[in-house]
Each structure stands twice: as C-alpha cells, then as structure tokens.
Amino acid sequence: MAMAIALIVLAGGSVLFYFLSPWHLTPLASNWGAIDVTIGISFWVTGVVFLAISLFMAVALIRYRHQRHRRALYEPENKRLELWLTGITTLGIAALLAPGLFVWGDFVRVPDDAHEVEVVGQQWHWSFRFPGRDGVFGGARNALIDEANPFGLVSDDPHGQDDVLVDRPGVLLPVDRPVKVLLRSKDVLHNFKVPAFRAKMDAIPGQVSYFWFTPTRTGEFQAVCAELCGIAHFAMRARVQVVEPERFEAWLAEQPTHGELIARGPGNPEAGKAHYAACQACHGARGQGQQATNAPRLAGLDADYLRRQLHNFRVGARGTREGDDYGRQMRPFAQSLPDEAAIRDLAAYIETLPVAPTAATVEGDRRMGERLYRSCATCHGPQGQGRSAYRAPRLAGMSDWYLVRQLQHFRAGIRGRHPRDAYGNQMVDMAQVLVDDAAIRDVVAYIHDLPGTASAVARTPGEEE
C-alpha cells in the first residue's frame, strides 16, 4: 500500500510541478515554432504514458495486493491484450517520430534568399565569418590555422580576401531575414545552440555542417556550446544580437576583412615606444611593474592580450565596476591613445621588453596550489606560459600580488562581468573553483615558481625590479 501511495503522489506531484513551475521554454525568437510544437507533442505523449503506467501500477498494487487465500492467475499468452499494446505503442512511437521528421526536412531545406554566416568553434571560443562583397566564402582548412591565420583561410583564394572576420564571441544578425549558419570546428566536437531560436547543430572537426533560421524579434540572446567539449565547456558562450537591417549593415561594414588584417600588420614597436612614455611612470621603464603604484608587470605579456585589455579599458569593459579603483585609473590612459593603430604599436613595443625575475610577495601552500593549478593549466599552459589560441595570457613571472587581486576581483565579479568582456566572463566562472583567499594565495604562490617557456622568458642578468 505504501508503494501505491508513493506512485500516486509521484504522478500527481509531477503534473502539479509542470503546471506550477516557473521553468518553461524561453520565449521564441525565430521561425521555429514547429520545433516547439514537436517538443509539446513529445511531452504530452511521454507524459500520458508516464501517468498511465504509474497509475496502473498503483491500481495493480492495491487491487491485487497479497491476500493469504488468493491465488494468482497465470496466463502466459493473451493475444487480444498483446494486439492492443502493440497498436497503442505503434501510435505512440509514430506520434513521437513523425513530427520530428517533417520539421527536420524543413530544418535542412535552406531558403534561396538566406544570407550566410560561418560559426567556428574551438576550446572555448566562438568566432564568426561572413562572405565579402562577392558573396562567396574563401576556402579554409584547419591545417592552415596559426596565430596569424586563426580562421585557417587559404591565402591564394581570391574569394577569401574580402571575407569579414569577427574573431570574438559576439555577432549581429538582421531581423526577419533568413540566415544559413555554417558550422566548423578547429579541435573537438562542439554544438552551437541559441535556446531562444530553438536551433542547434554539431560543429564537427573536418567537415562543415549547417542549419538555418529566421530571427523574428530584436534583442540580445546567448549562444552556448551544447556538447561537452572540455573543462571550460560551461563557459563557452557568445552574444547574438538581432538588430534592424540598417544597423546590421553598418556593423558589418566596420568589421575587418581578411585582406585588411593581413595588410594591417602586427604594429610598429618604434612608434609604440613613444606611447609607452605615459605608461612607464607607473609600470616602470622596462615594464617590470611597481607595487608602490599598484601597476602590474607588463613585460612578458603577448601583444594580442595587451591589445584586448587596452581596448576593454577604452570602451568601458574594464575599469567601470564598483570596487575596481585601479582599473578606473587605467581608463584615462587607455583613452588617451588616439586609435587602434596606436594600441597595436604600444602592444608591439611592450612585447619586446625583456623579462626579468620577480620577487615573491605572496605566501601560500605550493603543494595545494599545484593541485588547484591543474584547472588553470588547460588554458594558461602547464608552465604558465600562456596560450594565445585560448586567449589566455602568460602567468609565469607576472606580479604575484597583482594576480591575487585580479583573482579576487574575478571571483567577486568586480572584473569580467561586463557583457563585452567575453573572456573575463569565462574567468569569473573558472575563478569560483578558488573557494577562499587562502586558495588564491596557494595557487599564486605555485604560479610564481613556474619557469614559463624558454622562448617566452628572456631573463636579463642583474636587472632589478
């Protein structure tokens, strides 16, 4: 009897939870209402079966419960019952499968007037590519991917020169216009999913998959990776903004093409040296950092990371949150740089500065720090050398007191919560593994002892901090 009551309570509670729960599908923002209908049919079919089986079991337990003088009737075959069960099961399976087959047929049948965007996945980052004025994507191969060519574009393909590259996890799309999404992966299996669009598809290394949808309302939506792809899978997100067509065209015109990026070059260190004059009062003449001015070491950081942080300070993605007092001090200096060319030049000059040893100022349990660092090593490298492909800066040899402060800021959301700081958002999530300040000190103490890589560290004998 207790089991029968439990089954009745479970069935009734499940029904009440569904109707009273605040967790339902997000509001639809695309043309795929048919997918919502299919999900609804699947829910009702499985829900009715769940209730029928649960209540049947409860009735059977009550009606046919054990009685001393009652004997069970053994009936090994009942053709009439078997026919009913087979027929009902067939109808249920058909109701589950048939709507999905029809929707799938539409899902892969792209309208002729759809424009295209390529989504490229890698651990743990989304980037985007649009065809240029010729309307044709240039060729791309994973074997060609390197720091100078992150999309792996074929250099001698004329169709690729005008391809528009968005090498950050944020993209704009025009409202009420069909879009074909081409998917490519650099490393492992990913899945690009925007829940509000009810659309998703695997990105598979070595091949190009696709799906399509039509955004039906403006707004900002979050894209996620819906395939377990590694330790930071949960933090692999992107922003998809649906805007009016005029704004989309203006934004697209502002993005660099492959040809423009090649012609732009990495930056002029000689020109950057003049810009660094405003930095050296705090960061030191050789970028060694000075704790007295709360200015971290810059020498040893790669130019890509420096450019990204200077840009974040300029646009307010850093240095605007309450509690980030030193970040607020950096914003005017970053804004004094006249343009993006100046940022590239300054970053190129800082990248040439020699790296000297730093003195330890943080005490912690290095053995515990080594265990905690295992999560960090995936992106920042086992020797703390940094990995540009993961947008992860060098940690080895950096100012340990500054690392402590930044990890505290990430964990508290003082740094990294701005919507335009995509990689900061990832660090906010990853920093939660450090449960308290003692854990932060432990991992930073371990990081301080890391040698980095021989190519990244150019120690200058006798150079003082």
N, C-alpha and C positions, 0 to 999 in steps of 0.2 A: 504493500500500500504506500509506503514512504517513497518508493521509486516512482510510482504512478503520479503521486502528487508533485514530485520534483519535475517530472516531464511536463505536466500541465503548467506549472509555474514557469518553466523554461520557455515553453511555446508562447504563453501569454506575455511574458516579460519581453521576448524578442519582438512581438508585434507592437507593444507599447513603446519600446525603445526606438523602433523605426519611426513611428508617427510623432513622438515627442522629442526625438533627438535633434540638436541644432546642426548636426553634421550631415549635410547632403551635398549633392553635386554643386560645384561652383556655378555661378550664372554663365550661361552660354554666350560666347563672344565670336562665334563663327557660324558657318552654314551647316554644321554637322549636327543638327537636331535629330537626324536619323540615328546617330550613334546613341543619343540619349534615349530614344525610343527603344533601341535594341537592348541597352542596359536595363531599361524598365521591364521589357518583356522577360529578360533573363532573371531579373529579380523576382517577378511575380511567379514565374514557373517554378523556380527553385524554392521560393517562399511557400507556395501552396504544397509542394511535395514535402518540405520540411514539417509544416504543420500537420499534414495528413499522416505522415509516418509517426511523428511524436504523439499525436492524439490516439492513433491506432494502437501504439504500444501501451499507452496509458489505459485505454479501454480493455485491451487484452490482459493486462496485469490485474485489473480489477475484476473483470468478468470471469476470467479463467484462473483466478488465484488458487493456490493449493487448498484442497479440502481432503480430509482423510479418506472418505469413502467414494471419491470421484476418480474415475479412470480416464486417462487421456485417449482421444480417438486418433488412431494412427491412419492417416490417409496419404500414402506416398505420391499419388497422382490425382490431379483434378484438372482435366483438360479445359473445362469452362473457365476456371479461375486463371489458368495459365494464358488462355487467349485474351482475357480481359487485361491482365497485367502486361502482356506483350503489346497489345494495342495502345494502352494508355502510355506506356513507356516510349513507344514509337512516336506518338503525337507529341510527347514532352520533348524528346530529342529534336524532332523536326522544328518545334517552336523555338528551341534554343539556337539551332544552327541556321535555319533558312533566313531569318532577318539579317544575320551577320554576313551571309554570302552575298546578299543583294547590296548591302552597304559597302562591303569590300570591293565589289565591282565598281561602284561609284568612286571609292576612295583612291583607286589607282587609275581612273579614267580622267586625265587632266584636261580641262577646257583649253581650247585653242588660244584664247586670249589671256591665258595666265602668264604673268611675268615670273622670273626665276630668281632664286637666291640659294646659294650653297652654304650649308652649315657644316663646319669642320670641327670635329671633336677630338680632344686629347686629354690626357690626365692633367689637370682637372679644369678644363678651359674650353669655352666655345668661341669660335671666330666665324666670320661671315664673308662671303664674296658675292658680288653682283657682276653680271656681264656689263661691259662698257657700251659705248655708243653703237658698236657693231652688233650688239645683241647676242654675241656668241662667247661662251666661256673658252678661255685658253686651256690648253692641256695641263694636267697636273699629275705628278707621280710622287708617292711617298718617299721613294729613294732619293729625290732631289731636295728633300727638306733639310734645311740647316738654319743657323741664326740669321743669315742674310736673306733666306728664302723660306719663311715659315710656312707658306702655303704649298711649297713644292711645285711651283709653276715652271713649265718648260720654257727656257729662256728664248729659244728661237721660234716660238709660236707667235705669229703676229696677232692672233686673236687675244692673247693674254696681256698685251701691253696696256690696253685700256680697261682691263678688269679692275673693278673697285674693291679694295681690300679694307675690311673692318677687323683689325686684329685685337679686338677687345670684346668682352661678353655683353654686348648691347647692340640692338639693331632696331631700326624703324621700318614699318610697313604701312602702305596706304590702305585706308578703309575701303570696303566694298569693291575690292579688286582681287580676283583670284591670284594665288601665288603658288607656284610649284617649288617645293623645298627639296633640294638635292642634298643627300647626306653622305659624308665621307669621314673616316676615322684615321688618325695618324698612328694609333698604337693598339688599343684594345677595343672590345665591343662596348659601344655606348648606345644610348637611346635618347633622342631629342623629343621632349614632351612639354607641351604647354597645356596644362589642365583645362583652362578656360576655353581652348579651341577644340577640345576633345580629339586631338590629333597627336599622334606619336609614331615613331618609326625607328628601328635599329640603324645605327651607323656602324658599318662593318668594315674592318681593315681589308683593303684590296679590292673593294667594289663600291659602286655608287647606288644607293637606294633612294627612294623618293616617296613623297605623298603631297597632297595639295589641300588647301582650304581657302576660304574667303573670310577675312576679318569683317565682322558686321557692326562693331562699335569701337569707338576710340577709347584709349586708356592704356595703362601700363600693366603688363602681365609678366609673370615669372615663368621662365623655362627651366626645366630641371633635367637631370640625367636619370632615366628610369631603368637603367641596367647597372647592376653592381659592377663598378669598374676600378675599385681600389680603395685605399684608406680614406681618401677625401671625396669619395663619391657623393656623400650627402651635401657637400659644399659646392658641387659643380652646377652653378646656376648662371642664368643670363636674363637680361631685361629685354622684353619685346614690347615696343611702343607702337600702338596703332594710331596713326595720325591722318589728317586730311592730305589728299594727294599733293597739294601745293607744298606743304611743309616737308613731305617725304622727298619730293624732287629737289628742294633746296638743300636738305640734309645730305642727300646722295651726291650732289654737286660739290659739297665741301669735303668729302672723303677722298683720300689719295688713291691714285691708280697705281698699278704695279710699275708702270714706266716711270711715274713721278717719284716713287720711293727709290728706285734704282738710281735715278739722276740726283736725288737729294743727297745721298751720301751720309756718312756717319757723323759728321760735324768736324769743325776745324779747331784743334786744340790751341793753336796760337791765338785765334780770336777769343776762345774761351778763357784764356789766361787773363785777359783784360777784365772780363766779367767777374772772375774769381776774386778780384781785389776787394769787392764788397763782402765776400764770404770769409776771408782769412782772419779778420779781427776776432771772430768767434770760433771758427773751425780750425784755425792755425794755418800757417803759411804752407805747410805740406799736407793739409787735410787730415792731420793727426787727431783732431778733436781736443776739446778742453772742457773738463768737468766744471771748472770755475764759471764758465759761461753757459753751461748746460748744452754745449754744442757737440754732437757725436762725431766720431771718426767718419770721414768720407773716403779716404784713400782705401782702395781695395774693392769698392762697390762698382758694379758694372754700369756702363752708360745707359743701358735700357732702363734699369731700376731708377737711376738718378733722374732721367727724363720723366719717368712716370710720376715720381714723387713731386718734382718741381711743378709739373702740370697740375697735380692734385692740389697743391698749395695755391696755385693761381686761380683755379676755378672754385675753391672752397670745399673740395672733397676732404681736405685735411686742414686743421687749424681753425675750425669754426665751432667745434663741440665744446660745451662747458667742461672745464677741467683740463683742457689742453692748452695751458698757458704758454708753453714754449712753442707749440705749433702756431699760435696766434702771432708770436714774434716772427716766425718764418714767413708768414704770408706777404708782408710788405716787401721783403727781399725778393721773393719769387715773382711778385707782381712788377718789380722794377725791371725785370728782363723784358726787353721790348717785344719779342716774338718767339715763335717756336724755333727759328734758326739759332737764336741766342741760347735757348735751352740746350739744343743739340751741341753747340760749341762748348758751353760750360761743362756739360756732362762728359764730352770727349776729353777736355783738359783734366778734369778730376780723375778720369780713368787712367791717366798717365802718371799720377802721383805715386811715389814709392810707398810701400807698406812696411812699417817698422813694428817690432813687438810692442805690445801694450802691457801695462802693469795691472795685475789683478786687484780689484777693489771690492769684489763680492765673494763672500764665504758661503759655501754650501757643501752638501754631501755629493761628491762627484760620482760615487757608485750609483746612488739613486738617480742622479742627473743623467747618467748613461742610459738607464732604463727608459726614462722619460723621453730622451732624445730620439729613440727609435721611431717615434711618430714623425718627428721633425725631419729625420734623415731622408725620408722618401722624397721630399721636395728640395730641401736645402743641401742634400748630399751627405754621405757618411762622414766626411771630413769638414763639413760646414762650409764647403767651397762655393755653394750657391749653384743654381741651375737655371739658366735663362729660359729654357724651354718651359719650365714650370712657373716662371715669373717669380722665382724665389731668390732673394739676394744672398750674398755672402754673409755668413755669421762669424766664421773663424777670424779672430784678430780684431773684431769690432769692439767698441767700448762696452764693457760688461754692464756698467751702471746704466747705460742707455738701453741696453737690451732688457734689463729688469723693468725699467719704466714703461717701455713700449709693450711688453707682455702684460703688465698690469693694466695698461690702457686698452689693449685688445680684449682682455678678459672682462673688463668693466664696460666695454662698448664706447669708451671715450674716443678711440681710434678704430676705424674700419666700418662704422655703421652708416656712413654716408652712401646713398644709393649709387653714386658714381665711382665709388672705390670698391670695385668688384673683388680684387684680390685681398683688400682689407677685410671685406665681409667673410672671406674664407678663413682668414686668420682669427677673426672673432670666434668662429665656431671651433677651430682647431685649438685655440688657447684654453678652452674650457677643460681640457684634459689636465691642466695645471690647477689643482684644486685650491691652492692657497699660495701665499707669498713664499713660504718655505720651499714649495715645489719649484717656483720660479727661480729662486736663488740656486737650487740644486742644479737645474738644467743649464742655467747661465754659467755656473762655475765649471760645469763639464765642457760647455762650448768654448770657454776661454782657453782650455788646454788643447783644443783641436788644432792640428797643424795646417788645415786647408790643403791646397794643392801646390805643388812646386811652381806650376806655371802662374798661379794666381798670386803667390806671395813672393814679393821681391824685397827681402829684408835688407835694410841699409845699416851696415855695422856702425855702431856708435851714435845712431840717430836717437835723439831724446824725444820724449813726448812733451 
